[in-house]
């Protein structure tokens, strides 16, 4: 009888220690997942910022290639406006 009580006490203490260690590991895993989520969220925010800057640079570059800046500068600085009315000359 004493041996049975001693073995059950040993098994219960091992199970309690195992349960405590498992709960501590679960808390640690949860904290690691939270830190990983924070890093992932920060990386996604940085990626969104980079994509926005990239889109803006692409738009500016396409405007340069299309000649829109050159056309606007010629109108503003050199006053090269297109003619408003044309006259037909009979030959």
C-alpha positions as CSV (number, residue, x, y, z in Angstrom):
1,X,0.0,0.0,0.0
2,X,2.8,2.4,0.9
3,X,4.5,1.6,-2.4
4,X,1.4,2.4,-4.3
5,X,1.0,5.8,-2.6
6,X,4.7,6.5,-3.2
7,X,4.4,5.7,-6.9
8,X,1.2,7.7,-7.4
9,X,2.8,10.7,-5.6
10,X,5.8,10.4,-7.9
11,X,3.6,10.2,-11.0
12,X,1.5,13.2,-9.9
13,X,4.6,15.3,-9.2
14,X,6.1,14.5,-12.6
15,X,2.8,15.3,-14.3
16,X,2.6,18.6,-12.3
17,X,6.2,19.6,-13.3
18,X,5.4,18.6,-16.9
19,X,2.3,20.7,-16.9
20,X,4.1,23.7,-15.4
21,X,6.9,23.5,-18.0
22,X,4.4,23.1,-20.8
23,X,2.5,26.2,-19.7
24,X,5.8,28.2,-19.4
25,X,6.7,27.1,-22.9
26,X,3.3,28.1,-24.2
27,X,3.7,31.5,-22.8
28,X,7.1,31.8,-24.4
29,X,5.8,30.6,-27.8
30,X,2.9,33.1,-27.6
31,X,5.3,35.9,-26.9
32,X,7.5,34.8,-29.8
33,X,4.5,34.8,-32.1
34,X,3.5,38.3,-31.0
35,X,7.0,39.6,-31.7
36,X,7.0,37.8,-35.1
37,X,3.6,39.4,-35.9
38,X,4.9,42.9,-34.9
39,X,8.0,42.4,-37.2
40,X,5.7,41.2,-40.0
41,X,3.4,44.1,-39.6
42,X,6.3,46.6,-39.7
43,X,7.7,44.9,-42.8
44,X,4.3,45.1,-44.5
45,X,4.0,48.8,-43.7
46,X,7.5,49.4,-45.1
47,X,6.6,47.5,-48.2
48,X,3.5,49.6,-48.7
49,X,5.6,52.8,-48.3
50,X,8.1,51.5,-50.8
51,X,5.4,50.5,-53.3
52,X,3.8,54.0,-53.0
53,X,7.2,55.7,-53.6
54,X,7.9,53.4,-56.5
55,X,4.5,54.2,-58.1
56,X,5.1,57.9,-57.7
57,X,8.6,57.6,-59.3
58,X,7.1,55.6,-62.2
59,X,4.5,58.3,-62.8
60,X,7.1,61.0,-62.7
61,X,9.3,59.1,-65.1
62,X,6.5,58.4,-67.5
63,X,5.6,62.1,-67.5
64,X,9.2,62.8,-68.4
65,X,9.2,60.3,-71.2
66,X,5.9,61.5,-72.6
67,X,7.3,65.0,-72.9
68,X,4.7,66.7,-70.7
69,X,7.3,68.6,-68.8
70,X,9.0,69.8,-72.0
71,X,5.7,70.9,-73.4
72,X,4.7,72.8,-70.2
73,X,8.2,74.5,-70.0
74,X,7.9,75.6,-73.6
75,X,4.5,77.1,-72.9
76,X,5.5,78.8,-69.6
77,X,9.1,79.9,-70.2
78,X,9.4,80.3,-73.9
79,X,5.8,81.3,-74.4
80,X,5.4,78.9,-77.3
81,X,1.7,78.7,-77.5
82,X,-0.2,77.0,-80.3
83,X,-1.9,79.4,-82.7
84,X,-5.4,80.3,-81.8
85,X,-6.6,81.1,-85.3
86,X,-5.3,80.4,-88.7
87,X,-5.7,82.3,-91.9
88,X,-6.0,80.7,-95.3
89,X,-4.2,82.5,-98.0
90,X,-5.4,82.1,-101.5
91,X,-2.7,81.6,-104.1
